[in-house]
Amino acid sequence: MENPSEETLHEQRRTLWITYLLYLLLFTAPIGFVISLINTRKFKKLTESEVAALPQAVTTLRSHHEWLARTFIASVVVGMMGFGSLYYGIGYVLWGGVGLWWIYRIARGIVSLIGTRPMPVWI
């Protein structure tokens, strides 16, 4: 992927909207996770190969894909911890917490995407 054109950036933005929709539907989140991983790798290669400064749009799109991938991974890990501790009753609390956190992450990502702002680096 060379220096992206406006059409490519628009297409990537559309892909990002579809990915957020897949995450909202929850049961299709693994598909969204794969899309995010592929695009994160593509943008990472682009940023490493480019000597000139990349457009802000590319780094913004990359940050959104990384945000979504981290959301999925952390949710799966906490969900497994919750499953493992269901016997003690803590699992339900963990599942409820990760559910609220999931909704927050997706809502914050959509609001930032509408405003074309990058996502923060922290998980």
C-alpha positions as a printed NumPy array, in Angstrom:
array([[  0.   ,   0.   ,   0.   ],
       [  1.689,   3.171,  -1.193],
       [  0.759,   6.629,  -0.092],
       [ -3.009,   6.245,   0.135],
       [ -5.324,   8.221,  -2.094],
       [ -8.539,   9.86 ,  -0.949],
       [-10.527,   6.992,  -2.45 ],
       [ -8.476,   4.421,  -0.532],
       [ -8.91 ,   6.332,   2.712],
       [-12.662,   6.574,   2.117],
       [-12.785,   2.825,   1.486],
       [-10.801,   2.124,   4.663],
       [-13.138,   4.385,   6.618],
       [-16.109,   2.413,   5.283],
       [-14.372,  -0.808,   6.316],
       [-13.915,   0.637,   9.783],
       [-17.638,   1.447,  10.033],
       [-18.462,  -2.127,   9.04 ],
       [-16.014,  -3.403,  11.642],
       [-17.645,  -1.317,  14.375],
       [-21.03 ,  -2.692,  13.296],
       [-19.68 ,  -6.252,  13.541],
       [-18.439,  -5.519,  17.049],
       [-21.83 ,  -4.09 ,  18.026],
       [-23.537,  -7.305,  16.956],
       [-21.235,  -9.129,  19.421],
       [-21.559, -12.609,  17.903],
       [-19.832, -11.361,  14.733],
       [-17.047,  -9.654,  16.712],
       [-14.48 , -12.352,  15.787],
       [-14.938, -11.4  ,  12.131],
       [-14.391,  -7.763,  13.038],
       [-11.317,  -8.781,  15.011],
       [ -9.79 , -10.466,  11.954],
       [-10.526,  -7.396,   9.824],
       [ -8.897,  -5.175,  12.446],
       [ -5.811,  -7.371,  12.639],
       [ -5.357,  -7.384,   8.871],
       [ -5.741,  -3.617,   8.612],
       [ -3.511,  -2.952,  11.613],
       [ -0.755,  -5.009,  10.022],
       [ -1.247,  -3.212,   6.698],
       [ -1.058,   0.225,   8.323],
       [  1.914,  -0.811,  10.454],
       [  3.845,  -1.839,   7.329],
       [  2.908,   1.455,   5.705],
       [  4.113,   3.533,   8.633],
       [  7.37 ,   1.588,   8.874],
       [  8.127,   1.832,   5.139],
       [  7.252,   5.491,   4.672],
       [  9.981,   8.021,   5.234],
       [  7.755,  11.026,   4.641],
       [  5.081,  11.951,   7.105],
       [  1.853,  10.089,   6.591],
       [ -1.462,  11.834,   6.396],
       [ -3.238,  12.155,   9.728],
       [ -6.081,  10.036,   8.315],
       [ -3.826,   6.967,   8.054],
       [ -2.656,   7.154,  11.646],
       [ -6.243,   7.788,  12.768],
       [ -7.511,   4.697,  10.953],
       [ -4.65 ,   2.626,  12.333],
       [ -5.416,   3.737,  15.883],
       [ -9.065,   2.712,  15.492],
       [ -8.157,  -0.756,  14.251],
       [ -5.685,  -1.216,  17.108],
       [ -8.372,  -0.019,  19.558],
       [-10.819,  -2.625,  18.254],
       [ -8.268,  -5.442,  18.311],
       [ -7.296,  -4.634,  21.906],
       [-10.964,  -4.477,  22.888],
       [-11.558,  -7.971,  21.558],
       [ -8.436,  -9.519,  23.091],
       [ -9.001,  -7.996,  26.54 ],
       [-12.677,  -8.98 ,  26.489],
       [-11.865, -12.579,  25.628],
       [ -9.255, -12.798,  28.395],
       [-11.545, -11.277,  31.041],
       [-14.452, -13.381,  29.768],
       [-12.401, -16.56 ,  30.249],
       [-11.437, -15.411,  33.732],
       [-15.119, -14.838,  34.436],
       [-16.003, -18.299,  33.186],
       [-13.324, -19.796,  35.389],
       [-14.653, -18.043,  38.462],
       [-18.382, -18.656,  37.926],
       [-18.359, -21.204,  40.706],
       [-17.402, -18.498,  43.187],
       [-19.927, -15.991,  41.828],
       [-17.255, -13.538,  40.766],
       [-17.646, -14.534,  37.131],
       [-21.003, -12.81 ,  36.807],
       [-19.492,  -9.572,  38.068],
       [-16.592,  -9.898,  35.629],
       [-18.959, -10.604,  32.731],
       [-21.108,  -7.61 ,  33.631],
       [-18.055,  -5.385,  33.906],
       [-16.577,  -6.511,  30.622],
       [-19.966,  -6.053,  28.95 ],
       [-20.182,  -2.441,  30.098],
       [-16.556,  -1.882,  29.135],
       [-17.246,  -3.355,  25.667],
       [-20.162,  -0.956,  25.114],
       [-18.039,   1.985,  26.3  ],
       [-15.184,   1.09 ,  23.953],
       [-17.411,   0.719,  20.92 ],
       [-19.367,   3.922,  21.676],
       [-16.194,   5.915,  22.25 ],
       [-14.699,   4.566,  19.04 ],
       [-17.768,   5.484,  16.992],
       [-17.886,   8.991,  18.453],
       [-14.178,   9.462,  17.678],
       [-14.642,   8.073,  14.169],
       [-17.444,  10.549,  13.512],
       [-15.146,  13.348,  14.687],
       [-12.189,  11.814,  12.771],
       [-10.073,  11.766,  15.921],
       [ -7.502,   9.073,  16.652],
       [ -7.973,   6.695,  19.542],
       [ -5.643,   6.797,  22.559],
       [ -2.767,   4.354,  22.759],
       [ -3.657,   2.876,  26.15 ],
       [ -5.891,  -0.131,  26.414]])
